[in-house]
Structures are given as C-alpha cells and as structure tokens.
C-alpha cells in the first residue's frame, strides 16, 4: 500500500468494446510497471446485470445500467489514498459477483465505456484518452473476429453493431470532447481497401493542456506532408504517408499527427522517431524499443501501435510532473484556499 501523502495519478481510457483498450493497457504496463499500476474496468459499476438490462430494455452503454454515484465515490476514495471494496461484474455469467478489496496505487487506470461521461468522475482524471474506431473499420474488425473465431454470420455481426449504435452515438462518442488525446483509426486513403488491411491512424492532441505538450513532426505548428519511403524506411506498395498540422476538433484547438499505411520493418522505426519531437522519451530510440518489445501486438506495424506508445510516454511524463514535490505542494496549497 502506498503512503497517504503520495500523489495518486488517475488515467482514463475510454472507447467502445473491441477498440484496442486491452492492447493499450498492456503497453502502459511497460511504462509504469505492473506493481505500480492498478487497472479498474468500469463494467464493474453496472447497476443492472445482463438479465436486468434485458428486462429494462437497455444496453450496457446506457447510463441507466450503470452506478455513477458509486463509481465517483470509489474512484475519489482511491485518489485520496483510501482502499475500496469494488463490485465485480462477471462477464461470463452476466451477473454481479461479491466485491473485491482494492488498495490505492501510484497509478490508477479506469477503462471502459464511460470514464469521461460523468462530470464528477471526469474532474478526477489527470489524463484522458479516447480510442476512436470508425464504423467501417469497426465492422471489418468485428466481422474478422466474430465470423472466424465465434462462428457468427455477417448478418449477426451487422445486427449486433447496429443495435448498439444509437446508445454509442448518445453516450460513448460524445466523450471524445473531454479527452486530452484521441486516437482515431480510419480507412486508408492510399488505396481502395474494402477489408481494412491498411489503416489511417490519427493522433488528435489538444493544445493548452497542463503537463502535456503535443508530439510534432519536423517543425512545431507547421503543416507537413511526408512520404518517408526509400532507402531509410522499407515500404512496399502502397507505402507510408505521414501528416502533421494544426486543426480544430469538437471546438478545441488541436495538433494532428497522422500515419497512413503500414511499416514493413519495425527495426527501421528509429528513422521515423528521429523526425518526431516532444515524444517524452528518456533516451534516443526508446519509442522504437517499446514498439519492438511487443511487435506481435495488434497494430504494431501501423499508426495504432506507434500512437499508443507515444500516448503512453506522454502519460508517464504527466505522472512524473504531477508527482514532483513542488507540484504536490502547489496542489495542497490550492486545496486549502
């Protein structure tokens, strides 16, 4: 158990099911260490079990199926350095199991459908990310997984997605506005690709956020189109295209960093890393090293893995800044005013 005076840093990871949250959390573990990071799945705060949701005619995405009062109370307690008895939602049975004791830790990650939905919970979060998968890519991913691994038909997959869509649009997607960074996974613009084998991934970074400076390519604030193929970066057809520039997103000024296409040789990622600035790495090559450490993870050969690593590095930097003694003293002084 960490000391009461230690600063607990709270990270929120939001997104629909199947959007890559699990892979992203594994990458965060590399940066923070398993013993210093506790992950809480917000499905545990379902107020209705599977049978109860069916009776009420609501999905798990609907706020009516979730206990935000308890979520806020317990997340706040953890951030204050207090232990909680957290409920458990059993995904196999669809029922609520007896609670488990959770001790506070250096880093608490709350992940799931609603980490940025409730204003009170949102106010506790030190760094928030939203993983945003476009409908076209989401359908292709789900088709590949559910038809190949679970024996579902194409019609079943489409019906499942469409059934969730209204609640997703109403309750999940609006959380993008409150995230410090959004990782968007979109269809490629390089070729006509109906199966989403190639992806265009964008890192949407809010400007003016405390303890966070956006990553940029070549020249901060400029607009850059870059085709980094050639002798220094092996790229088979259709190659790689990168973009960086200022933009607006849901009413906020942002910096966009984009990768379209996939990398053939992750060993050569050092070439891309050398052209990126404000990556929050501790030494030259750390970003490439982190990608190579788990090159079998989904998305490692495209912008998904690259941006998950970059966001993880930014979260580590935010943690280090927030836990500096002068920052803790300033926060304490502000709380007394």
N, C-alpha and C positions, 0 to 999 in steps of 0.2 A: 504494500500500500504506500502511495506517495504521501509526502508530508502535506499537512493542511495548507501551509504557506506557499506551496508550489503552484505555479500557474498551469491550469488545465486548458489546453487548446482544443477547441471544438471545430471539427471539419464536417461539412455537409456535402453528401454526394447524391444528387437527385437524378431520376430518369425512370423510364418505363422498364418493365421486365425485358430481359434479353438485349439490353443496350450496351453491355460491356462493363457493368459496375464491378463484377467479381474480378475480372482481369485487372482493372484499375486498382482495386484494393490490394491485390497481390503485389502490384508494383509499389504501392505506398508502403507495404511492409518492408520492402528492401531499403527504403529510405529512413524509416522511423525505428525499425526493429520490432519484432513480434512482442517482446516483453514490455515495450513502452506504448503500444497502440492497442486500444480496445475498439472493436467494431460492433455497433449495435444496428441490427436490421429492424427498421421501423414497422415491418409487418407484425412484430410482436405487440404493437399497440392497436391491432384490430380489436374493435369492441364487439364485433359480430364474427362468429365462426362461419365456416363455409355454409352450413345448414341455415344459420341465421340470416346470412346475406341472401340466400336463395328465397327464403320466406319473405324477407323485406323487399326483394326485387332490386337490390343494389349490388354493384360490383365493389371489389376491394379498393378501387380507385376513388370511390365516393367518400367524402369526409364523414358522412353519416355512419360509415362502417369502421371508423377509427376514433380512438380516445385521445384527443389532442390535449385535454386538460392533464391527464396522467403523463403523457409524453413530455409536456412542458415541465411539469413538476419534477419528474425524474431526471431529465436532461439538465435542468437547472441545478439540482442537487449534486449531480456528478461534476458539473463545472465548478461548484463550490467546494469540491473535495470530499463529498459525502457518499457513502455506499448506498445502493438502492436494491430493492427486490423487484427485478424486472419481469414482467409477464413473458410467456413464451407462446408463440403461435406455431403449432405443429403443421408443417406443410404437407406431410404425408397423410395425416388423419383429417386435416382441415379444422382441428379443434384447438382450444386454448389449454395448454398444459400448466402445471403449477409453476410459480415464479422461480427465478434463479437469482442468487446474490451476485451483484456486480460492484466491484470496487473501482474507485476513480483511478485514472492513469494519466500519464503525461499528455497523451493524445487520445481523444475520443472521436471516433468517426461514426456519424449517423448516416445510414444509407437506406435508400428505398424510394418509395413513390412520393413521399410528402415532406422531406426535410426542410424545404423552403416555403411550405404552404402556410403554416400558422405563423402569424406575425410575432408572437411571443417566442416561439422556438427559433425563428429566423433571427431574432435580435440577439440570441446567444451565440450564434455561429461566427467564428473568426475568419473562415474562408469557405466559400461555397462554390461548387462546380455542378454544372448540369450537362449530362450526356444526352445528346440530341440526335436521334437516328431518323432520317427522312422516311416517309411512308414507303417509298419504292424500295429502298434498301431493307427496311424492316420486314416487308413482305417476303423479299427474296431470302433473307436470312432465316426467317421462320419456316418458309417452305423447305429450305435445305435441311433444317434441323428436324422439324416435326414429321416431314414425309419420309426422310431417310432413317431417322432414329426412333420415331414413335409410331410409324405406320399410319399417320393421318393422311386424308385425301386433300387435294388442293382446295376443294370447296370447304372442308372443315377448317383449314388454316385461315382462309379468307373470312369465313363467318366469325371465327374467334377474334380476329383483328377488328373487324367492323363492329362487333358487339361492344368492344372496349372503347371505340373511337370517340363517341360523344363525351364520356367521362374523362378520357385522356385530354381532349381539347379544353374541357371546362376546368379541370382540377390539377392536371400534371403539367401540361405545356406552359401555362402562364408563369410557372416558377422560374423559367428562363430569365425573366426580367430581373430577378433578385440575385442571380449567380454572379460571382466575380469573374468567372470564365465559363464559356460554353464550348464544348467540343461537338461540332456538327459533322455528321457522316452523311455524305450526299453522293448521288450518282456521278460518275466521271464525265468530264466534258471532252476528254481526249478522243474517245471513240464511241460508237454505238454499242452499248453493253447492257443487254437485257437481263443478265443474270447477276449483276453487281459483283463481277470478279475484280473489277478495278474500282477504286473509290476516290472521291474528292473529299478531303477532310479539312475542316476549317477550325482554327482556334480563335474564338471571339474573346478578346481581353478588354475588360472595362478600364477606362482611364480614370485616374484620380482616386484609386483605392488605396487605403492605408496599408503599408507593409507589402506592397505589390507593385512592381514595375513590369510592364508588358515586354515579352520577348520580341525582338525585331530582326529584320533581315537587312544587312548591309548598312542602311542609313535610317536612323530613327525618324519617323514622321514622313518619310518619302513614300512614293508609290513604286513598287518594284515588281516586274515580271521577270522570272528567271528560269531558264531551261538548263539545269545543271548536268546534262548528259555529256558524254565524251570520254576522254581517256582517264579522267579522275573519278568518274562515277559510272559504273556499268549499268546501262539501262537498255533493255530490249524494248521493242515496239510495244506499246505506244509511248514509252519514255516517262519522264517525270517533268512536271511543271510546278513551280512554286510562285506564290504571290504574297506580297505584304503591302499593307497600306491602311490609312485611316478610314473610318466609316462610322455610321450610326446604327445602333441595334436596340430596338424596343425603347427608343427615347434616350439612349445613353451614347456618349462618345466612346468609341472602341478602336482598338488596333486589331486588324485581321491578319492572321498568318495562315496560309493555305498550302496544302500539298495535294496534287492530283497525280495519280499513278502509283506505282509501287517500286520499291528498291530491290534490286537483284542480289546485292551483296552487302549485308549489314556491316561487314568489316570496313567498308568504304564510307559509312555514315559520318566518320570523322571529318570528311570533306564538307558535308553539309553543316556539321556542328561548328566548324571553323568560320563559317559565314553568318552564324547566328550570334546575336549579342544579348546581354541581360538574361542569360539562361539560368543563373543562380547555381551553376556548378561550382564545386570546390577546387577542381583542377581540370586542366585541359584533357578532354577525352572522356570525362565522367558520364556524359549523356550517352555516348556511343557504348561505353562499357555497360551501362544499365540496360540498354536495349539488347546487347549481345548476351547478357546474363540469362535472358529468357526469350531467345529468338524463336522458340516454339509457341509462345503465347499468341492468341489470335490478334491480328492487326500489326504484328511486329514489322512486317515488310511494307507497311504503308503509313500514312499520317496518323492513324489511330494510335499505334504504339508510340510513335515519336512524341505526339502531343500529350499522351498520358504520362510519359516520363517527364516532359517539360513542366506539366502542371504539378506533378509530384515534387519536383525540385523547387518550384515556387512555394508549395505548401511547407516544405522543410524550411525554406528561408523565412517565411512568415512566422513559423513556430520559433525559430531562433531569435527573431526580432522581438516577438511578444514575450519571450521568457528572459530577456536581458534584464538585469536588476533595475536599471533606470526606467525601463518601460513598466515593470511591475509596480515600482514606487509611484510612478505618474498615475497609473490606473487606480491605485489605492487612494491617492490624494484626491483624484477626481470624484471617487465614490463618496468621500467624506463631505464634499461641498454641498 
